[in-house]
Amino acid sequence: MKTSLALLLIGALAAIAQTEIKVEPTLRDISYGPHERHKLDLWRAKSDGATPLVIFIHGGGWHGGDKSDVLPKLRSFMLARGVSVASINYRYTSMATLPGPVHDAARAVQFLRTKAAEWKLNPARFGAYGVSAGGCSTLWLAYHDDLAEPSSADPIARQSSRLQAAVGISPQTSLEPEVIVGWVGDQVFKHPMIARAVGAKKLDEVRTPRAEWTKLLREFSPIHHVTRDDPPVLLSYPRSDPLPAANAGSAIHHAMFGVKLKEKADAAGAPCVLRIEDQAGNPAPKPEEFLLERLTASQPRPKL
């Protein structure tokens, strides 16, 4: 039986974790909101001044995973180069369907900006690194208009939700059933992520979604928010499987999601890099190097 892309991705991340030394966070289980899942950890880089920040958003189909899944390789790479790292939890779709998990990630970004002076973070140099569903959240934050509400009584809500750079690892770039079936095939319906995201009881229900589901799935498809002034994005996939996808894991993480977003970004004039790991001679930078370059450049692209 062919190993699914999802299992390969999980195995690769586990192998990375086993080779890295555990580093305790500077701050652990900091609440950024009222729910028990509204928690984050922060590793502050050694620096006399304010540091850039990379925010890790874990995968798990918005139904599992944890902030402890932060990639040790990413964390050690950034900390060694003067970039701080945060890792966030968010509500699962079993606790709050869309917009819950994605808006939680936005609030975490806004909360971290309220702490920028206290924690010596540079609020104009925030990037995010998301895996799978966390990558979908990351791309939505990168491409969506700012959620800041300047007149809000909530000081967190007044802050910008925008990123200055983003990396998505095997992310979904659209959630619309009629679109993604055309991209990767019917096997995508056997993965529960999209059905759970809107609270569908059966997976096949999203084949003909209700009007309110259709609206949600379009709104939280990052590809619909791409504009010319968006921050630089890198999309990374392990390989490009045959089409139509042979199984649910391959379908929901297929590199075709990246191909389609890259096409949209190129047409809009938005900076986007697609990296497919098994392609020989791939000139695209590694995700960590991409974020480092964008967040430490002398002229970052703030959009606050």
Secondary structure, 3 states (H helix, E strand, C coil): CCCCHHHHHHHHHHHHHHCCCCCCCCEEEEECCCCCCCEEEEECCCCCCCEEEEEEECCCCCCCCCHHHCCHHHHHHHHHCCCEEEEECCCCCCCCCCCHHHHHHHHHHHHHHHCHHHHCEEEEEEEEEEECHHHHHHHHHHHCCCCCCCCCCCCCCCCCCCCCEEEEECCCCCCCHHHHHHHHCHHHHHCCHHHHHHCCCCHHHHHCCCHHHHHHHHHCCHHHHCCCCCCCEEEEECCCCCCCCCCHHHHHCCCHHHHHHHHHHHHHCCCEEEEECCCCCCCCCCHHHHHHHHHHCCCCCCCC
